[in-house]
Amino acid sequence: MPSKKVMFTIISSFIILVIIGFFVFFPAQLDKQTNRLHDSTLPAISEQARTLHRDLLIGDWHSDSLLWKRDLMDNHDYGHVDIPRLQQGNVALQMFTTVTKSPDGINYETNSSDASDNITKLALVNLWPTNTWSSLAERALFQGSKALELTDKFPQQVSLITSKTALSEFLLQRKANPQLLGMLLGTEGSHALDGDLSNIQRLYDSGFRMMSLQHFFDNKLGGSLHGESGEGLTEFGREAVQQMQFLGIMLDVSHSSEQVVKDVLIMSSQPVLVSHTGFYGHCPSPRNISDDLMQQIAANGGLIAVGYWDAAVCESNVNEIAKAIQYGITLVGSEHVALGSDYDGATSVPFDTSELIYLTQALLDLGVTEQQIKQVMGGNMLQYLQLHLPD
């Protein structure tokens, strides 16, 4: 029989192996379970769609891929986005958004800002730096640092876009290198400021060029569409909006209460974005704001990006996503509609970013014109960036 010392060594070694195995394998399993692809009928691809898709400049306003412990330079068989799959899908521009807080029991009706936070748990499981455990600003900066590291290590594949000049240089480089991806950084909610306006400058200096104001809960800036108050912008929120626009940070009103959206439209000096959404008239979901408000956003020169998951389009299949886009074109005009997948945002979708040609085909099948498809799939995003990125 082994001695007590030997038994202690064996048991201790086993416990250490279990702990190591947990931190090595559990994050990937969580990613697989959270960001899913579901079975869905996909259209046969025509030669017209292949030719058109090859010539598109494609852009997506919303992906949460930096949240997960996934090497984005590798081609994965789970999740929705990585650099190889973006290249396969002919994506030129991808906005990566940083999630910093998500309440336990999350829903589209009412969430408390005091609820237990899932991102704190994720930060611990994924072994994020200790300063991210309590600071939402540090969480955003940490996720952003992953993007900056990619652009530093792989400049032939990934380019960070922070200005009109950088965008122009990227477009020239992509003509010679069609695999080059233009990466942009944004936040999923301005609770990432930790209630401190000076963090706007910190985020800007780290490459962030889009900020949404709310996520699933009310914050210091104002009410969420899924919060408890339904209130508009606070005085702090107004100051934050002014400072963001002074720096050249694009405003995203996804998840904001309708009153916040109205307040922003009144005071904003620039058109605003809805980076991932559906249209209420197509899908009467608590995730979607009113068609009238969408028309006001468009009338102000704004851009509305359509998502791919059930709460945005009601039925998450390629035909319904295409129908949501078609509905938006009819409602606000093709020049105001874009793509905002919400990939890797704890969503289940019918296709990943490598398979975007199915959406091109579905739009053609609905009779959307090639010119309108070019606008929606990325042309509008490019034009918006050319107009509203800082000089």
MORAKA-V219264 format. One record per run of one state. SS is the DSSP state (H for helix, E for strand, C for the rest). FROM is the first residue (numbers start at 1). TO is the last residue. If there is no record, write none. Layout:
SS/FROM/TO
SS/FROM/TO
This chain:
C/1/3
H/4/34
C/35/35
E/36/37
C/38/46
H/47/55
C/56/57
E/58/63
C/64/64
H/65/67
C/68/82
H/83/88
C/89/90
E/91/99
C/100/102
E/103/103
C/104/116
E/117/117
H/118/125
C/126/129
H/130/132
C/133/135
H/136/153
C/154/157
E/158/160
C/161/163
H/164/176
C/177/180
E/181/188
C/189/189
H/190/193
C/194/197
H/198/205
C/206/207
E/208/212
C/213/218
E/219/219
C/220/221
E/222/222
C/223/223
E/224/224
C/225/232
E/233/233
C/234/234
H/235/247
C/248/249
E/250/252
C/253/255
E/256/256
C/257/257
H/258/267
C/268/272
E/273/277
C/278/290
H/291/299
C/300/302
E/303/306
C/307/309
H/310/313
C/314/317
H/318/332
C/333/333
H/334/336
E/337/339
C/340/342
E/343/343
C/344/347
E/348/349
C/350/352
H/353/355
C/356/356
H/357/365
C/366/369
H/370/388
C/389/391
